[in-house]
C-alpha cells in the first residue's frame, strides 16, 4: 500500500515538474517575443528618423534652388534695367 502512495507522489511530482518546465518555456518564449518586438520598434524609430532627416535635406535643397533662381532672376532684371538705362 505504501508503494502505491509513493508512486502516486512521484507521479504528481513529475507532473508538477513538467508543468513548471512548460510554464518556464512559455515565459521564455514571451520574453523572446517581447525582445523581438522591442528591436522592431527601435528599427522603425531609426528608419523614421532617417526619413525625417532626408525630408529636411530635400526641403533645404529645394529652398536653396529657389533662392538661386530668385538671385538669377534678380540679376537678369538688373541687367535689363542697365540695358534700358543705356
Rosetta blueprint (number, residue, H / E / L):
1 X L
2 X H
3 X H
4 X H
5 X H
6 X H
7 X H
8 X H
9 X H
10 X H
11 X H
12 X H
13 X H
14 X H
15 X H
16 X H
17 X H
18 X H
19 X H
20 X H
21 X H
22 X H
23 X H
24 X H
25 X H
26 X H
27 X H
28 X H
29 X H
30 X H
31 X H
32 X H
33 X H
34 X H
35 X H
36 X H
37 X H
38 X H
39 X H
40 X H
41 X H
42 X H
43 X H
44 X H
45 X H
46 X H
47 X H
48 X H
49 X H
50 X H
51 X H
52 X H
53 X H
54 X H
55 X H
56 X H
57 X H
58 X H
59 X H
60 X H
61 X H
62 X H
63 X H
64 X H
65 X H
66 X H
67 X H
68 X H
69 X H
70 X H
71 X H
72 X H
73 X H
74 X H
75 X H
76 X H
77 X H
78 X H
79 X H
80 X H
81 X H
82 X H
83 X H
84 X H
85 X H
86 X L
